Every structure is written in C-alpha cells, then in structure tokens.
Amino acid sequence: MKTRTLTCTLLLLLAGAAQASDAIVYHCSLGDDERIVSVVYSEPGQALPCDVTYERGGEVETLWQARNQAGYCEEQAQNFVAQQVAWGWECGRHSPDEPQSDAPDVEGAEPEPEPAY
C-alpha cells in the first residue's frame, strides 16, 4: 500500500511540475553574440518527452532528449547554461509568454524569483 501511495504522489508532483511551465528558455549573450538554450516539451502540460535545443547563428541543434526520465532535460539545460556562464556569457531565464529578463538563473548566480501560482 505504501508503494502505491508513493507512486501516486510522485506522479502528481511530476504532472504539476510539467503544467507549471510549458517551456524553459535561457537567453545568453556575450558582446554581440546571442545563444538560446531551450527545454521543449512535445506535449503541453507533460514533462515527457522533452528536448534541449541550442540556437546559435540562426541554427538550432538538439543537444539532449528524454523519453523516460522526468527532470533530465531541465537538469541538462541548467548545467549547460552554467557552463556558458563559466565561459563568460551572461544568461537569463524567462518564459516565452513573459518579457525577457536579464537576471541570471544558474548555479553561482543570483536566481530570478519565480512567480507564485
């Protein structure tokens, strides 16, 4: 019975996390150069499947994909952005529905406050 309750709780948490954000987008800049790192969800409101894309110079490349492990794309994107910051890029996270923010949102940087839902 405990296993069933735990499984149901985890599923509800994952579903809530996916619904809270239908996309994650980081804009990074260094001088006149701009990079965009995005977590793209194939099905709105669902954490899986997902892709991490990297856009530079007008070209988009898929860096990682997840079909079975919730949270994998988000973790890979954040780690990649943290590496960009370590290389001197300035990165900020925003929702596609909100105006772009210049506030960084990676480890070692001051996070942007999340809106209350």
C-alpha positions, 0 to 999 in steps of 0.5 A: 500500500505504501508503494502505491501511495508513493507512486501516486504522489510522485506522479502528481508532483511530476504532472504539476511540475510539467503544467507549471511551465510549458517551456524553459528558455535561457537567453545568453549573450556575450558582446554581440553574440546571442545563444538560446538554450531551450527545454521543449516539451512535445506535449503541453502540460507533460514533462515527457518527452522533452528536448534541449535545443541550442540556437546559435547563428540562426541554427538550432541543434538538439543537444539532449532528449528524454523519453523516460526520465522526468527532470533530465532535460531541465537538469541538462539545460541548467548545467549547460547554461552554467557552463556558458556562464563559466565561459563568460556569457551572461544568461537569463531565464524567462518564459516565452509568454513573459518579457525577457529578463536579464537576471541570471538563473544558474548555479553561482548566480543570483536566481530570478524569483519565480512567480507564485501560482 
